[in-house]
Amino acid sequence: MRDEVGQFSSKMAAELERVRVEAMRQTETRFEQQVLVLQKDAEAEKRLSELRVKTLEDTIAQQSGLVSSLQKQLEEAKAQVQEIAVRAIEGASGSRALTHINQIAMEQAKNRSPQG
């Protein structure tokens, strides 16, 4: 029994060392796993962010093209409106001139009838 008691402290120290080493190994393993998970999460988040940026860039490019197209259509519409306005003004002016000429012709015709 004395031998067992004497060996107890050395067995206890050896067992404590074994448990300490095992606990450190398990802790390191868990830490490495957590690091890997965090790295994978960071990579996935980076890829997702890159996809978002790409999508936004594509959207910007499409909208820029649409804006250019709409600006071109606006310019064409402005030119058409101006052309219509000019024609309307010319038409109104020509109509007034024609009416004025008709009035002059009618007056001349009236003036000639009684004399002839």
Secondary structure, DSSP 8 states (H G I E B T S, - for coil): -HHHHHHHHHHHHHHHHHHHHHHHHHHHHHHHHHHHHHHHHHHHHHHHHHHHHHHHHHHHHHHHHHHHHHHHHHHHHHHHHHHHHHHHHHHHHHHHHHHHHHHHHHHHHHHHHHH-
